[in-house]
Amino acid sequence: MNKINCVLFDLYNTLFKFYPDREETQYQASKLIDLKIDKSQFKDAILKSDSWFAEQTAKKSMHLLSDKEKFLFYCEYEKNLFGHLGQNLSESEVKKIWTYVYSQKSSLKKYDDVIPCLKFLKENNFSVGIITNIDAKGEDLSKDLNLSNYIFKIITSYDAGESKPSPKIFKYALNVFDHDPSECVFIGDQIETDVIGARNSNITPILLDREGQYSYYEECQVINNLNELQFIL
């Protein structure tokens, strides 16, 4: 690996997760249509559907969709998720489930390894940032996440006018951080948007595999938690 000066992260499922856990929310939603599914089954189904989500958004960015198109897209996500649970839901059922999921108040919660990792990066003078496909201003997100002590800048698809895996959002970030691609690594949890997007922008990708679902993957460095970063940078 070249001399690395800049460490860039994905946001969801990399630095932050939803609270309450999505397994709980989806489990409660399933009860609305009288499904009898053990809550322990939802984690694997969500992971598989998140991969589907990444594949789809790699083809067309969410920020280009109308509100109606976004609603239908997330309904399709729910259909995909419950398909992994052996359920073939009707159109009315998926709409009912997504409407419930969307209505639930949730917050973002940092993974336990985030602050120790960010402290290490700060103490060793790395430039640190976030690139995320959120359709909101990065500066507003920075205030909400309260990470300004560790994160220089958050780049969103709203800011760049494009989403991962498009090279445009990575190029936008590189200009903001004033670093060459060879000086950067990008850490994310999805192959389609994070690994392929970074590689196509000549940034070294690192796949974060918190749940051990990519043990077979050999196209880039794979880590299971952020504490491992200090041993490979």
Steps between C-alpha positions, in 0.01 A plus 500: 500500500624850412562760767151580627415849626121504464244251638145520365202311637154396395235592760219247544607158630860623505510774763135512605202269527134570557357498850274318574656224293337444164435138591264616772321746273454246221388237751233732637393587144458132416250462780274757332418243233494208745826339395659259747871550446764461768680830555840329476438435130482866405871585526605275214205609284587867556865443408400329175249772417758769573719341233204515261449864599863582420479327162188696408625839616824438312286507185294806589562743784226544757527879481377482140173331599174681565325449834262254337787309341682485835189363668464228237872423517486444877189288457705284261774487765246365749379244248858389446567483875195289576575285199820396681274399788291275276212744468346610170326820601226672306525863388268613779701308760835651401347847495360446849836377629704781345253764619545368854881479475521851356281640779717367780728746672860383500839652565855421400722325749879471468657157501722443804819494290441839335640745756813294579567477127445872441720588796781290356465670162501847656803425717686383191406805291283333238244708311164338569168534321173333409347435159134398516205466265273700730285756320576785742765767546823370650540799729155439650582133550827594669311697763261212564776240538714715729830367367665829407785428742604206282344545155617778271212482254196292405432472127146395403334418169311829544832689511662321207192464282574129463510188715740213558624314302526789254858635475347848512427489874847361577667762279296770674623373837863486384478862390356600837767312692775600256650152480604277213311169474822308572517666842151386603313195620124460509332272754145378441274200547369453145683357198292665226501857630803519729768261375433530127432874525827568679704274273357662186616833644852362565446509875605193699183329631469315829189288553356507853334164564347533847273197461745264327299474179795565265755247621541387138589845366856546378483808277613736777599509867215381725472593868241399758519809720654845488761421765686304233572815300793605716685180403467547123534875438 
